[in-house]
Amino acid sequence: MTSISDPLSLTHGPVWRNRLALAPLTNTQSNPDGTLSEDETRWLEARGEGGFGLVMTAAAYVAPAGQAWAGQLGIAADAHLPGLTRLAERLRTTGTASSVQLHHGGRRADPALSGRPNQCPWDDPEKNAVAMTAGEVEELVADFVAAAGRAERAGFDGVEVHGAHGYLLGQFLDGRNQRTDGYGGSLDHRLRVVTEVLEGIRATTGPDFQLGLRLTPEGNGITLEEGRETARQVLASGLLDYLDMSLWDVFMRPRGGADGLLIEHFTDLPRGDTRLGVAGRVLSAADARWCLDQGADIVTVGIGAILHHDFAARAVADGEFQARPGPLTREQLRAEAVGPAFIDYLAAGWDHVVA
Ligand SMILES: Cc1cc2nc3c(=O)[nH]c(=O)nc-3n(C[C@H](O)[C@H](O)[C@H](O)COP(=O)(O)O)c2cc1C
């Protein structure tokens, strides 16, 4: 039986010291130009000190048109490199592996921030977005690849491509994407841009660079059957070190009424040497063990890691560990290296976290 304290080897790059990964968590602490602030650096460094096997940044925009939130981290220009380089160095000293989540908001970007019209695979008057041209699709792939190159130059161990939650790569996977240029319509064609991004990153980064992909299992315009088929194909591609399934609740049943638990629709897929991660409502050592017992290799923790910077160290040391129930006071959150801007962001949408 796998234990959460077991180290994890991947096809490329360093061994993770255990099975617990910090979830990508948008924290709106970056400077207006997308460079890292000390608060954001410290938030992540504290999770490295707190024992996580992998520390991943929040979704970072790969191109200015993809920016979706004020205070979002950027990896779109070399001007973003000095802060990222400092973060990678500080994470390395904590003993964690490190990753940048690569993101483009697409139709869900914020033109008021990006200063550019929204991009989308299809014409979308609701979001004031015009279907991307073939040239823009090519640029999009190049932007993801260039951003991965920057992460590598900054000293990160890898990147996770954000293909989940209905952002631009997820919009390509969406059934509403009926482009006729080979990038829409059938599931194979809808998956093509993701595959080109992964192939491009593999071709330009070194043999020790870890490549992950985050996917939505169902919803955001895809059926569970399509979500499963997408996962099957990327697992079989051999391009990935890990697939991170964003389940929102690891214990849930499929929404559409399919049999069994949602997690089981992914743990039973052949995965070769690719590792499988799951995320959603893991709040105790027992929850994390349960995910591994179901067949996952990696357990990705979000809220639990906000409540305790050292969720991972505690869960590894104590099989009975359970995160304290929220909400926490601002002072308690500050003591966990959650900065004021992040606390304000959480207070606006997560009242079970901030009192
Ligand atoms: C404040 C907050 C910010 C988030 N930001 C991101 C993000 O930048 N990228 C992403 O893929 N998921 C994001 N998520 C989803 C988390 O990564 C995670 O999958 C989800 O919260 C479920 O795990 P949890 O119950 O352990 O928090 C965010 C969630 C929260 C609560």
PDBQT file of the ligand as one rigid body, heavy atoms in Angstrom, charges set to zero:
ROOT
HETATM    1  C1  LIG A 401      -8.731  30.590  -3.395  1.00  0.00    +0.000 C 
HETATM    2  C2  LIG A 401      -8.633  29.549  -4.478  1.00  0.00    +0.000 A 
HETATM    3  C3  LIG A 401      -7.889  29.804  -5.615  1.00  0.00    +0.000 A 
HETATM    4  C4  LIG A 401      -7.762  28.838  -6.618  1.00  0.00    +0.000 A 
HETATM    5  N1  LIG A 401      -6.962  29.096  -7.701  1.00  0.00    +0.000 NA
HETATM    6  C5  LIG A 401      -6.745  28.134  -8.620  1.00  0.00    +0.000 A 
HETATM    7  C6  LIG A 401      -5.810  28.334  -9.678  1.00  0.00    +0.000 A 
HETATM    8  O1  LIG A 401      -5.146  29.376  -9.779  1.00  0.00    +0.000 OA
HETATM    9  N2  LIG A 401      -5.664  27.316 -10.575  1.00  0.00    +0.000 N 
HETATM   10  C7  LIG A 401      -6.374  26.147 -10.482  1.00  0.00    +0.000 A 
HETATM   11  O2  LIG A 401      -6.194  25.267 -11.313  1.00  0.00    +0.000 OA
HETATM   12  N3  LIG A 401      -7.230  25.920  -9.465  1.00  0.00    +0.000 NA
HETATM   13  C8  LIG A 401      -7.415  26.869  -8.539  1.00  0.00    +0.000 A 
HETATM   14  N4  LIG A 401      -8.241  26.611  -7.468  1.00  0.00    +0.000 N 
HETATM   15  C9  LIG A 401      -8.730  25.243  -7.246  1.00  0.00    +0.000 C 
HETATM   16  C10 LIG A 401      -7.762  24.499  -6.302  1.00  0.00    +0.000 C 
HETATM   17  O3  LIG A 401      -6.506  24.300  -6.933  1.00  0.00    +0.000 OA
HETATM   18  C11 LIG A 401      -8.315  23.121  -5.856  1.00  0.00    +0.000 C 
HETATM   19  O4  LIG A 401      -8.375  22.242  -6.936  1.00  0.00    +0.000 OA
HETATM   20  C12 LIG A 401      -9.678  23.236  -5.216  1.00  0.00    +0.000 C 
HETATM   21  O5  LIG A 401      -9.716  24.304  -4.280  1.00  0.00    +0.000 OA
HETATM   22  C13 LIG A 401     -10.121  21.943  -4.518  1.00  0.00    +0.000 C 
HETATM   23  O6  LIG A 401      -9.186  21.546  -3.564  1.00  0.00    +0.000 OA
HETATM   24  P1  LIG A 401      -9.365  21.908  -1.982  1.00  0.00    +0.000 P 
HETATM   25  O7  LIG A 401     -10.740  21.489  -1.595  1.00  0.00    +0.000 OA
HETATM   26  O8  LIG A 401      -8.279  21.117  -1.314  1.00  0.00    +0.000 OA
HETATM   27  O9  LIG A 401      -9.170  23.393  -1.850  1.00  0.00    +0.000 OA
HETATM   28  C14 LIG A 401      -8.414  27.583  -6.486  1.00  0.00    +0.000 A 
HETATM   29  C15 LIG A 401      -9.180  27.341  -5.336  1.00  0.00    +0.000 A 
HETATM   30  C16 LIG A 401      -9.277  28.286  -4.337  1.00  0.00    +0.000 A 
HETATM   31  C17 LIG A 401     -10.035  27.949  -3.078  1.00  0.00    +0.000 C 
ENDROOT
TORSDOF 0
